[in-house]
Amino acid sequence: MSETLVRLEGVSKRFGSAPLAVAEVTTTIVGGGITALAGPDGAGKTTLLRLMLGLLKSDAGKLTVCDLDPISHAHRLREVVAYMPQRFGLYEDLTVFENLRLYADLRGVAEQQRAETFERLLTLTGLAAFQSRLAGALSGGMKQKLGLACALVRAPRLLLLDEPSVGVDPISRRDLWRLIRVLAGEGIGIVWSTAYLDEAERCERVLLMNDGKLMYEGVPSELTKRMAGRTFHVRNAGEQRRAVLAVAAKRTGVIDAVIQGSNVRIVMAEGAATPSPEEFSKDSGVDIVAVSPRFEDAFINLLGSKSPAVSRLARASDNFRTTEPVIVAKDLTRRYGSFTAADRISFSIGKGEIFGLLGPNGAGKSTTFKMLCGLLRPTSGEARVAGLDVVAQTSAARNRLGYMAQKFSLYGDLSARQNLDFFAGVYGLTGAQRHDAVKRVTEAFGLGRYLDTNAGTIPAGYKQRLALACAIMHEPPVLFLDEPTSGVDPLTRREFWAHINALVAGGVTVMVTTHFLDEAEYCDRIALVYRGRVIATGSPDDLKSSVRTQALPDPTLEDAFIALVEADDRTVAA
C-alpha cells in the first residue's frame, strides 16, 4: 500500500481582506503515482503548493508533509521534497551543467555523489549533449527538462510541479510525461498542478479546485462517467460551424459548446432533451451524433456553467468573403549568421479566416509571426498585410493590425484605464474617438471593475481581456495572437474565443500561434512549421486525415502533429 505523503485537515489561507485562497481543504496525497491538482486561474492551486512547501503559513487547519510540519521543520522538509516552480527559475546566463552544479550546492549534495547523479539526470532528460549550452538558449521544452533535473539533484520522496507544461509544444510535453512516469515508477509521489484538463485526465487521481475549495477528489474517469449520454457532435457543419456555435450558445439546455474541426461539440445539461440537427442548422447534411464524454465536460458541468460564453462584440455577419488574400507570406526567410530560422515560408490567408501557425519550440513559427507583424525584418522574401508591404510600409501596416503578445506585455504599473488610453494614443485615436473606443472595449470585455486597478495585479483572465481590448480598440482588419491563452483554464479560454469568433464574424482576419491543440481545432486552416519550413498545410481535419492508419483510425490533432514531425525527421535522416 502506498504511503501517505501529505495530510491536510481543514487547511485555509487568506491574503488580506480577499476571499479565502484556500478554503478548509481536507485531503491526502499518496506516493507512487501522479496526483493532478487541477482548476481554473485563481482556484488556489499555487497557494496550496506553497503551503505544502512551507513558503506560506496556513491560517487554520493542520498540514503535514512527509510527517513533517512545513513551517517548524522547514530545513528537514527541503531534504525530502522537490519543487519545480511555474516560471523558469534557473539562471539563463549559466550553462546546463553549471545550473545543475549550483542546485547541487544549494541542496547540499555530496561531491562524491554528483558525477553519478548528474550523468543520470542528463541522460534521463536528454540534455547530455547540451550540458555546455546556456540555459537562456534552450527551447521551452528543454528549459522545463532542465528545471526538472535541477529539482531532482537530491532524490525526493515528493515532487511538486506547478504547471510544468505551460508554453511547451506537444512533443516536449509528451517527453515530459515520459520522464514523470519514470519517476512515479520509482516510488516518488508527484503532484502535477495544471489548468489543462487533458493532463488531469492522465493522472491516477485528481484534486479539482475552484475558488479555493476542493470540488472533487478521486479517479478522473469516475467524474467523467457522470456525463454519459450528455455529449454530442453537430457533424458536417463545415463553414457554418461558427454560426452553429452561435446558435448553440443561445439554445436552452446547452451548457458548453466548442468547435472541433468541421464539427461543433455540445454538452447538454442534466435532464435536457436530446438535441436535433434542425435546432442548429437548416443544412440537411448536418447531423447529431453522440460522443464519449471528456473530463473537461465534467469540469464545466461541476462548476455550474449555465451556457456557453457569448461575446458582447457579437454582431450580424455579412457576406465579406473575398478572393483577395489579407495576409501573404512569400518565400519569407530569416537568417542569423549561418543559422536559418525561417526558410522560404509561403502561405496566404483570406478575409475572415482563422489561420493557425503550429510547430515545436524553436521550429521558426515565432520568427515567421514576427516578420509578418513587422517586428522582425526578413532576410529575404515578401510579407504583406491588408495590402501593404510590411517591410516598405511598416508604420502604415502596423496601424492596420492588432497584436497580442505571448506574455502579458502591457504596463503593469499603469491602471487598466491608463493602458487603454495609452494604446488608443499609439493607434492615433484622439478626442471623442478615443473616449468612444475605450468605452466600447471596456463594456465588451467587462473591464469596468478593474479600470482603476494596476494592470499587473488584476486576475489572469482579466489580463487576457485587457490585452485583447488594447489590441482591437482601433478596430483593425487583421489580428495577430501569439499563444494568447497559454496556461489559461477552459472557462477563460472559451470566453476569449467567443470574442475572437465574434470578430471573425465581422470580417476580421486572425493569425494565431498555439501549443494547445484543442484550441488549434478552432482554426480554419493550419500551417505546421518545423526546422524553419512549412511541412504541412490544411484544415485540422485534413491534417488528422493525413495520418489516419489502421492502427490509428481516429487520430487527434496532437497525434497528427507528432506523426508529421516524426515523418519529416525520417525524411531528413534518409
N, C-alpha and C positions, 0 to 999 in steps of 0.2 A: 504494500500500500504506500502511495506517495506521501511524503512528509508535508505538513502544513508549514509554509514559509511566512505567510502574512496573515495576521488576525486583526480585523477591525470590528470594534464594538461601539456602535453609536458615535462614530467619529464625525465631527463637524469643524468647519473652518469658515470664518467670515473676515472680509477685508473692510475695515471701516464701517460705514453705515450701509454698505451694499448688501443685497440678499446673500444668503449663505452660498459660498462657493462649493462647499461640500456639506451635505445636509444629512446628518445622522446615518452614515453609511455603516452597515454591518455585513461583513462577508469574510471569506477566507480565500487564500491563493495557495495552491499546492505546487510541488516541484515536479519535474519530469514531463512537462508539457507546456503548451503556449496558451496563455490566457489573454484574450483581447480585451482591452479597455476602450470601448467604443462610445461614440456620441458626437453631437454637433459641437461647433465652436462655442466655448463658454460653458460647456457641460460640467467642467470640474476635473477633467482628466489629468491635466498637468499639475494642478494643485494636489490631487491625490498622490501622484508620483512623488512630488516634493515632500509631502508628509511622510511617505514611506522612507525617504532618504534622510529625514531629519533636517532638511533645508527649511522646513516650516514646522511650527509647533501647532498642534490642534488646539481648538478652543474647548472642546468637550469630547468625551469618549475615551476609549482605550485602544492603543495601537502597538502591536509588537511585530517586529520583522526579524526572522531567524532567531526567535526567542529573545530578542533584544529590544529595549526601548530606544527608538531612533534619536531621542534628544540626549538622554543621560548616558547612553553607550555609543555615541556617535563615532568615536575612533574605532571601536571594535566592529561596528557596522560596516565601515568602509572596507574592511578586510574580507567581507563575505557578500557584499552587494556591489554590482557594477551598474553604471548608468550611462546611457547614450542620449544626450540632450537633443531637443528638436532642431536647434540650429547648429550648423557646423561649428564646433567649438575648438578645433585644432589650430595650430599655428601655420598659416599659409606660407610663411617665409622660411619654414623648416622643411626638410625632406621627409619622405615617408618614414625612413629609418630613424631620423632624428626625433620625430614625433613619438615613435614607439619608445625610444630610449628615455625621453622626457617623462612620459607617463609611467614608465617602469621606475624612474627615480621618485615620482610623486607617490606611487603606490608601494614603495619600499620593497621592490622585487630584488632578491639577492643576485649579485653579479654572476654567480655560477649557474643560475637558472636561466639567465637571459638568452643565451645563444639558442638553446633548445626551444624556449618559449617563442622567440621572435621567428625562428625558422618555421615553427608550426603555424603561427598566425599568418605569416606572409604566404605560406602555401595554401592554407585554408581559404584566405580571401582572394587569392590570385594576384597578389601585389608583389610577389618576389622579384619580378622583372622591372618593377617601378620603384624600388626602395630608395633610389637616389634622386627621384623626381620631387620637385617642390610640391607640397600639398595643395597650394593655390593653383597649380597647373593640372590638377586631376579633374576628370569629368565628375559630374554629380554622383553617379553610381559608385565610382572609385572612392570619392570622399566619404560616402556612407560606409563603405567597407573598411576604410582606414579608421573612421570613428569607432566602428565596432571592434576592430583589432585593438585599439588603444584602451577601450573599455575592458578588454579581456586579458590584459597583460598579467593580471593576477586572477586566477581561476575563481569565479564566484559561485555561490550557491543560488543567487538570484540575480537575474539580468533585467533591468528596466529600460525599455526602449520607448522614447517619446516621438511618435510619428516618424519613424525612420525612413519611410519610403516617399515622403513628400518631395516632389520635383524629380523623382527618379524614373527613368524610362522602363518599359515593360521587361526588357531583357535584364537590366540591372536589378529590377525588383524580383524577378524570378531567381537570380543568383543569390540575392539577399535572403530570400525564403529558404533556399537550399542550405545556406550557412546556418540559419536559425534552427532548422530541423536537425542538423547535425548536433548542435549544442543541446537541444532538447533531448536528443537521444543519449547524450552523455549524463543526463540527470539534472541538468541545470533548469531551475524554474524560470520561466520567461513571461514577462508582461509586455505586450505589444499595444501601445496606445495608437489609435487610428481614427480618422474620420471617414476612411474608405471601408464601406461595409462588405465589399467582396473580400477584403483581407480578414475582417472579423469572422466571416463565414468559414475561413480555412482553419480557424483555431479550434482546439478541443473544447474550450469553454469561453464564454463571453460575459463581461460585465458591461451592461448597457446603461449609460448615464445621460441625464438631461437635467439642466438647472440644478446641478449639484446632487441630485437624487439618483439612487440606484433603481432603474426601471425594470431591469430583468437580469437574472444571473442563471447561467446554465448552458446546456449544449445549444449551439446556434440552430441546428435543424429542428429542435423542439419548438422554438418560436416560429420558425418558417412554416411548420406544419399547420399552424393556426390560420394560415391564409389560403388553405386548399379551397379550390373552386371559386376564387375571387379575382384571379388574374387572367387577362386576355390580351391577344394581339388583334388590333384592327389591321388586317393584312391588305397588301396591294394598294396602299394609299398613295404611293409614288409621289408625284409632285404636289399632291393635295394634302400631304401629311401634316403640314403646319396648320392648314385650315381645319383638318380633323382634330389636331391637338387643341386648337382654339375652341372647337365645339365641345370636346371632352371636358375642358376646364370649366364649362358652364353647365354641364349635364348633372342633374341631381343624382347622387349615389356614387359618383366617381371621386375617389379621394386622392388619386395620383395618376398622372399621365406623362409619359416621356416618349420621345422619338427613338426608334431603334431601326436605323437604316430606312427602308421603304415602309416600315410598319410603325404603328403607334401602340405602345404598351400601356394598358389601363388597369388600374386596381379599383375594385368596387368595395363600397362599404359593406359591413356585415349585414346580411338580410336584404341587400339591394337586388332588384330583378336583374336577370342575365341580360346584357345589352344586345341590341340587334344592329346590323350594319346600317340600316336606314336612319338610325339616330345620328350617325356621324357623317354620312356622305350619301349623295344621290347617285354616285357612280355604282353601277350594277356589278363591277368587278371587285369591289371592296367586300371583305368577308371578316367575320369574327371567329377567332379560334382560341380555345382555352389553352393556356401555357402553364408550366410549373411555376410556383411562387419562388421568390428570392428572399434572402434575409433582409435586403433593403426594403422590400414591400412590407415586411413585418415591422421594420423600424418605423416607417412612415405611419403605419396604422397605430403603432403603440404610442406615438407622440400625439395622436388625436387629430391628424390632418383632416380637415373637412372637405377640402377641394384643392385641385392643383393651383399653382400660382398664376395669377393674371396680371399682366403689366399695365400700368397706367399710361404707358406710351402707346398702347394698342390703338390702332385706327384702321379704318377700312382700307384694304389693299386695292391697288389699281393695276391696270394692265401695263406694268413697267418693263416687262422682259424685252430686251433688245439683243441684237446680234453683235453689237459693238462691245468688245471687252472693256471692263473698267480698270482691271489690273493686268499688266503684261510684264512677264519676265522673259527675256530673250537672251539666251546664252550668257546669263549672269555668272560672272567669275570673280572670285576674290582670292588673292594670293598674299601670304605673309612670308616673304623670302622664298624659300624652296617649297613651302607647305601650301597646298591648295585647299582652302576651307570650303569653297563652293566652286563646282566645276561645271560650267555651261548649263546652268539651271534654266529650264524653259517651261512655262505654262501660262495660261490666260484664264481670267476669272470674269464671269458675266455679271451684269447688274442684278442685285437682289439674290446673290448666291453666297452661301457659306462655304468657304474653302479651308480645309484643314491642312496644316503642314506638320507632319509627324516625322519622328526619327529618334534614334538613340541619342543619349547625351554625347555631344561632340561630333554629331553627324554633319552639321553645317546648316541646320534649319534656322537657328538664331541669326547666323550670318546672312542668310538669304532674306530673312524677315527684316533685318536692319537695313539692308540695301534698298529694299522696296519702300521703307519708311523714310528714306533719306538720311538715316542716322549713320550710314557707313557707305563710303564711296566705292563702287565696284572697280576692280582692276580692268575689266572689260565687260562688254555686253550692255544690254539696254533694260532700264526699269521705267515703266510708265504707270502713272496713277491718275485716274479721272482725266485722261487725255493729255497729261503733262509729263514731260521728261523729268524724272526725279533728280537727275544729275544737273541738267542745264537750267531747270526751273525749280530749284529746291524749295525756296521760300513759298512760291505760289502753290506747289504740290502739297507742302505741309499744311497749308490753310484749307486744303480740300480733304484732309483725312483727320481721323481721331485715333489716338494711340493710347493704349493702356498697357503699362509695363508689367513684366513678370512679378517684380517685387513692388510693394507699396512705395510709390515714387512721389507722393505729394509731400507737402511741407508739414511735418509732424508738430512743429511749434506754432503753426498758424491754426486758427479755428477752421471748421468746415466752411463757414461763410467766407472767410478770408481766402481760402483756397479757391472757392468758386469764383470770387471776384477777381483773383489774380489770373486764373486761366481764361476767364472771359476777356480780360485785357490782352492777354497773349494772343488770343484769336481775333483781336481787333473789334470786340464788341464794346460799345460805349453808350452812355446815357440810358435812355428808356430801353434800348435794345438789350443792354447788359442786364438791367433790372428784370426785364421780362424773361430773359434766358435763365437767370439764377432762380427766379420764382418757379419757372416751368420744371426744371430738373429737381428742385427741392421738393415739389409736390409729387412728381413722378416717382421719386425714389424714397419718399417718406423720410427725408433728412431733417425735418423741422426741429425735432427734439435735440439734435446734436449740432445745430448751426453754430452755437457759441462755445462748443467743446473743441479742445485741441485735437486735430486730426490723428495725432499719434496715440491718443488714449481712447478713441471710440472703439466699440466692438468690431471684431474682424469682418463680420458680414456687412456692417455699415461702411467700413473702409472700402470694401469692394464696390458698394453702391456709389460712394463718393468719387472713387477713381473713375468709374464708368461715367458718372454725371459730368465730371470735368472733361472727359474725352469727347462727349457728344453735345455739349451745350451750344456749340456753334453749328449744329445740325450738318455734320459732314456727310458726303455721299459714300465715303469709304471709312471702314473701321478696322484697325489692326489690334488684335488682342493676343498678348504674349502670355500664355499659361495663366489665364485670368482667374481660374478657380482652383489653383494648386493648393491642396490641403484643406479645401473648404468642404463642409459637410453637405449631405444630399439636399437638405431643405434650402440652404443658401444657394447651392448650385442650380436648383430648379428655378428659384426666383430670378437669378441672374440671367438664365437662358430664356425665361419668359420675356425679359426686356429685349434680349437680342432678337428673338423671333418677331417681336413687335416692330423693331426697327427694320428688319429684313422685309416684313410685310409691307412696309412703306417704301421699299426700293433701295435701302442701304446695302452695300456690298461688304461682306465681312471676311477677313482672313484671320485665322486663329491657329496658334500652336498649343498643343496639349499633350500631356503624358497620360491623361485619364481617358482610356479608350471607350468607356461607355459614353463619355462626352463627345468623342470623335464621331459617334454614330449620328449626332445631330447635324453633321456636315452634309452638304450636297455632294461634294467631291473631296478627295484626299490625295495629296502627293506625299509619298513616303521617301524621305531623304536619308541616304546612307553613304558614308565615305565621300561626302560632298556632291553626290549625284542623286538625281531622282531615279529611283529603281522601280517605282510602280505608281500609277495614277488611276483613279476611278472612284466610283461611289463606294461607300462602305460595303454594300452588298457585293459589288464587283470584286473587291479585294478579298472578301471572305470566300466567294465562289472560286477564286483563282487557286486556293489552297485546299479545296474540298477533296477528300480522298475517301476510299472505302473505310480506312481506319479512323478518319476524322470526318464523319458525314455532316456534322453541324458545327463548323468552326466559329469561334468568336473572333472579334476583330483583333484581340490580343494574340490569338493563335495565328491569324494572318500576318500580323506584324512580325512575330518571331520567325515564322516559316519563310517569309520573303527575305528577311535579313540573312537568315542562315543559308538560303539558296544563293544569295549574292556572294556570300563568303565562299561557298563551294565553287562558284563560277570563277571568282578571282584566283582561288587556290589552284584551280585546274589550268 
